[in-house]
Amino acid sequence: MDLPKVADIVIIGAGISGLSVALPIAKAGLSVAVLDKNEPWSDASGANAGTLSIQVKRAEVLSLIYESIERWKRMPEDYGIEVGFGQPGGIRVATTEAEYNQLEKSVEVQKNKGIDVRMLNREAVRQLGPWLGPNVMAGSLCLYDSYSNPLVAGNAMVAGARKLGGVIAGGNRVSEIRRNAMSDIDRFSIKTVSGDTIHASHVVNAAGAWAGEISSMLGVKLPMEVDVNMLTVTEPSPPIFNRVVTHVGGILSLKQLPNGTCLIGGGWQGRGSVSSGTKNIDYERFLHNMRVAADVIPKIRDLHILRTWAGFEAVAPDALPIMGQLGEDDHVWTLGCARGGYSLAPALGARLAEMILNPSKRDTLLQFSPQRFAP
Ligand SMILES: Cc1cc2nc3c(=O)[nH]c(=O)nc-3n(C[C@H](O)[C@H](O)[C@H](O)COP(=O)(O)OP(=O)(O)OC[C@H]3O[C@@H](n4cnc5c(N)ncnc54)[C@H](O)[C@@H]3O)c2cc1C
C-alpha cells in the first residue's frame, strides 16, 4: 500500500489503542495514517480474550470502563461496524471464606462508584448459574459485563477507519521520528524501515509492548513492563454457560461465544520477553488455569482444547492507563499500557482524540497522563 506523503495525524500501532483514536479522528474529517510494523491487529489486540468486565477493574477506572462498554455497544451506530459485542452480564465467583470477604469489599467499592453490582449467596448464585461447580460459595452479578470478539472487531475497525478515509497500513515499521521547524503540517517526519516518510502535524504512540521504543525516538522515557498472558480456546460445544465468569481469588476469565467455543484465560503468565521476541506457554501455569476453570464450571472438562497461545500485554508500573501528551510537545501523544486495555481503549481513544482536536479538553484525565512518571 502506498503511504501518503502528508497526514494531519500519524498513529504508530494498529491495535485497539491506535484504531480507537483513528476512528473518531477520521470521523472528524482529519487525515490519519495508522502504521503497523506487522499486519494490523496482529499483536496483543489480536491475541486477547475480549472480556469487557467491569467487576475486575480497579476503582480508578470504573467510570471509564462503563463509558467504554457503552462505546463498544454503540460501534454499529457510531461507525457502522459489527464488533462481535455481547452483553450477557458477568458473575464473579468466590470459593473460600477469605475470597467471600474480598468479594464483599470489592462490591462495596463498586457500588460506591455508582456501579450496579450485587452480592449473591450460594443459593442465588446457583439459581443464575446452575452450571457452577460445588466449590463456588458465592458470587457477584453485574449485568453490564460484556465481551467483544477480537476476531471480528479487528477487521471491522480497520474497515471502518478506511471507510472514513483513514490509511491503515501494515508492514510499515517506524524507525525514526524527526522533529522539524514549526510549520504546522511538517512538524514531524515519520520514517519507516522501507524508506517511506510521512510528514505530520501530530504523532500518536500506540505501539503497545513497543511503546517505550517509540517514546525513546521522541526523546521521552516511558516506564512500562510487559506481561506474557496465556489464553486457551476449546472446541465448539452446545451452550454450557451464559455469563462472563471471573474469579475474585483465582486468576480466571471464562466465556462461551455464540459459536460455542469457550475462551479460558484471566492473566496466567507464560514465558518470554519483548527483547527476545518470544512468547511461550508455561505448561504448569496452563494446567493451573484449566484446573481453576474446571473447578468453577465442571462441564468444561468434557471439551477438547483447540489451541493455547501467549501474547504481550504492556502494563504501566501502577497498572493504570497511560494516555495524554507525551513529554513537553503538545503535538505528541500516547495511549496504552492499561491493564485490560482492550476493554478501556474505546473510551480512552475517544477522549484522546478529543484532546488532540480540541485544546480546551486537554486538562481532563490528567491522572493517566505520562507526566505522572516524570522525574
Ligand atoms: C492473551 C491476552 C489476553 C487478554 N485478554 C484481555 C481481555 O480479556 N480484556 C482486556 O480488556 N484486555 C485483555 N488483554 C490486554 C489487551 O489485549 C491489551 O491491553 C490491548 O490489546 C493493547 O492494545 P494496544 O493497541 O495498546 O497494543 P497492541 O494490540 O499490541 O498494538 C500495538 C501495535 O503496535 C505495533 N508496533 C510496535 N512497534 C511498532 C513500530 N516501530 N512501527 C509500527 N508499528 C509498531 C505492533 O505491531 C502492534 O500491532 C489481553 C492480553 C493478552 C496478551
The ligand as a Tripos MOL2 file, in Angstrom:
@<TRIPOS>MOLECULE
LIG
   53    58     1     0     0
SMALL
NO_CHARGES

@<TRIPOS>ATOM
      1 C1         -3.6250  -13.3280   25.9680 C.3       1 LIG1
      2 C2         -4.1890  -11.9720   26.3190 C.ar      1 LIG1
      3 C3         -5.4780  -11.8530   26.8130 C.ar      1 LIG1
      4 C4         -6.0060  -10.6010   27.1150 C.ar      1 LIG1
      5 N1         -7.3130  -10.5240   27.4940 N.ar      1 LIG1
      6 C5         -7.8730   -9.2970   27.6820 C.ar      1 LIG1
      7 C6         -9.2510   -9.1910   27.9610 C.ar      1 LIG1
      8 O1         -9.9760  -10.1800   28.0110 O.2       1 LIG1
      9 N2         -9.7840   -7.9580   28.1540 N.ar      1 LIG1
     10 C7         -8.9980   -6.8290   28.0810 C.ar      1 LIG1
     11 O2         -9.5340   -5.7440   28.2940 O.2       1 LIG1
     12 N3         -7.6810   -6.9090   27.8000 N.ar      1 LIG1
     13 C8         -7.0940   -8.1050   27.5890 C.ar      1 LIG1
     14 N4         -5.7750   -8.1890   27.2730 N.ar      1 LIG1
     15 C9         -4.9850   -6.9570   27.1660 C.3       1 LIG1
     16 C10        -5.2230   -6.3000   25.8240 C.3       1 LIG1
     17 O3         -5.0760   -7.2430   24.7910 O.3       1 LIG1
     18 C11        -4.2220   -5.1550   25.5970 C.3       1 LIG1
     19 O4         -4.2550   -4.2730   26.7050 O.3       1 LIG1
     20 C12        -4.5770   -4.3580   24.3470 C.3       1 LIG1
     21 O5         -4.8590   -5.2110   23.2600 O.3       1 LIG1
     22 C13        -3.4180   -3.4350   23.9870 C.3       1 LIG1
     23 O6         -3.7270   -2.8440   22.7530 O.3       1 LIG1
     24 P1         -2.6930   -1.8760   22.0560 P.3       1 LIG1
     25 O7         -3.3230   -1.4020   20.8130 O.co2     1 LIG1
     26 O8         -2.2200   -0.8680   23.0360 O.co2     1 LIG1
     27 O9         -1.4220   -2.8210   21.7320 O.3       1 LIG1
     28 P2         -1.2660   -3.8690   20.5160 P.3       1 LIG1
     29 O10        -2.5190   -4.5480   20.1690 O.co2     1 LIG1
     30 O11        -0.0740   -4.7180   20.8720 O.co2     1 LIG1
     31 O12        -0.8880   -2.9330   19.2890 O.3       1 LIG1
     32 C14         0.3660   -2.2850   19.2250 C.3       1 LIG1
     33 C15         0.8070   -2.3480   17.7740 C.3       1 LIG1
     34 O13         1.9590   -1.5210   17.5980 O.3       1 LIG1
     35 C16         2.7320   -2.0800   16.5630 C.3       1 LIG1
     36 N5          4.0980   -1.5490   16.6000 N.ar      1 LIG1
     37 C17         5.0020   -1.6950   17.5930 C.ar      1 LIG1
     38 N6          6.1650   -1.0760   17.2540 N.ar      1 LIG1
     39 C18         5.9680   -0.5080   16.0450 C.ar      1 LIG1
     40 C19         6.7890    0.2620   15.1600 C.ar      1 LIG1
     41 N7          8.0660    0.5660   15.4610 N.pl3     1 LIG1
     42 N8          6.2660    0.6680   13.9830 N.ar      1 LIG1
     43 C20         4.9780    0.3650   13.6370 C.ar      1 LIG1
     44 N9          4.1710   -0.3780   14.4310 N.ar      1 LIG1
     45 C21         4.6500   -0.8050   15.6220 C.ar      1 LIG1
     46 C22         2.6560   -3.5800   16.8670 C.3       1 LIG1
     47 O14         2.9750   -4.3740   15.7210 O.3       1 LIG1
     48 C23         1.2200   -3.7520   17.3520 C.3       1 LIG1
     49 O15         0.3570   -4.2120   16.3120 O.3       1 LIG1
     50 C24        -5.2040   -9.4340   26.9780 C.ar      1 LIG1
     51 C25        -3.8910   -9.5440   26.5060 C.ar      1 LIG1
     52 C26        -3.3880  -10.7930   26.1600 C.ar      1 LIG1
     53 C27        -1.9860  -10.8870   25.6140 C.3       1 LIG1
@<TRIPOS>BOND
     1     1     2 1
     2     2     3 ar
     3     2    52 ar
     4     3     4 ar
     5     4     5 ar
     6     4    50 ar
     7     5     6 ar
     8     6     7 ar
     9     6    13 1
    10     7     8 2
    11     7     9 ar
    12     9    10 ar
    13    10    11 2
    14    10    12 ar
    15    12    13 ar
    16    13    14 ar
    17    14    15 1
    18    14    50 ar
    19    15    16 1
    20    16    17 1
    21    16    18 1
    22    18    19 1
    23    18    20 1
    24    20    21 1
    25    20    22 1
    26    22    23 1
    27    23    24 1
    28    24    25 2
    29    24    26 1
    30    24    27 1
    31    27    28 1
    32    28    29 2
    33    28    30 1
    34    28    31 1
    35    31    32 1
    36    32    33 1
    37    33    34 1
    38    33    48 1
    39    34    35 1
    40    35    36 1
    41    35    46 1
    42    36    37 ar
    43    36    45 ar
    44    37    38 ar
    45    38    39 ar
    46    39    40 ar
    47    39    45 ar
    48    40    41 1
    49    40    42 ar
    50    42    43 ar
    51    43    44 ar
    52    44    45 ar
    53    46    47 1
    54    46    48 1
    55    48    49 1
    56    50    51 ar
    57    51    52 ar
    58    52    53 1
@<TRIPOS>SUBSTRUCTURE
     1 LIG1         1 GROUP 0 **** ****
